[in-house]
Amino acid sequence: MMTEHQRIHPVHDVEAPHRPLVPGNSTKSDRVFPKRTFPVMHSKPPKRRRSCCCRFFCWTLSILLILIIAIGITVGIMYLVFRPKLPKYSVDQLRITQFDVSENNTLSATFNVAITATNPNKKIGIYYEGGSHIRALYMGTQLCEGSLPKFYQGHRNTTVLDLSLSGEAQDASSLTSRIQEQLQQTNNIPLDLKVNQPVRVKLGKLKLFKVKFRVSCKLVVDNLGASNDISISSSSCKFRLRL
């Protein structure tokens, strides 16, 4: 007969092998926090198009730099060989053959101007091409105009150009009044001569492309009147080159 309080004890199978919950070759931290596997993220390779554009830009920049250096060396050599100097200009004589006011209040003027052009270069010639334009102005008002002839100016050459300028100006009464008032106040009259001249420069036997000479001369004369030889008290010319 069994006792009143019977205890039941678990029975252990001695022959059953002991299997640990965590593998034996894992570390202590692995046993506490098991490792997790994450997918490997691979970066995208650079685009080939961007590489080609960068290479093209580098080649273009290199070629431009080489061209700039080559042009600079060429210009330096040409300067040392030819030693270029700017041409010089001066207005030596002015004669007025017409300066009349018509009934319709128009001023008709004709000037004869002597301009001296000097080429001081030893190895550079100048071809004066067609299409030139010269103007005579008083206080910004054009009085007459003309052109220069076509000619070639050789090395160390001085050429005197006799030019005839003619034209008309409107509002003659107001213009002549300003001229007379200027003459009474200062005993002289300022005039401007402006020249635009296409030329070709010759270096040795090489004839270069066409460029433009711009000459601006400021004169101070003693009078403006027909049939008078005008005395030029001062004259100065500035030269500019335009490609």
PyMOL commands that set and color helices and strands:
alter all, ss='L'
color gray80, all
select helices_A, chain A and resi 28-32+48-82+172-186
alter helices_A, ss='H'
color red, helices_A
select strands_A, chain A and resi 88-101+106-119+124-128+133-138+141-146+151-153+157-170+189-203+206-221+228-230+232-242
alter strands_A, ss='S'
color yellow, strands_A
deselect
rebuild
show_as cartoon
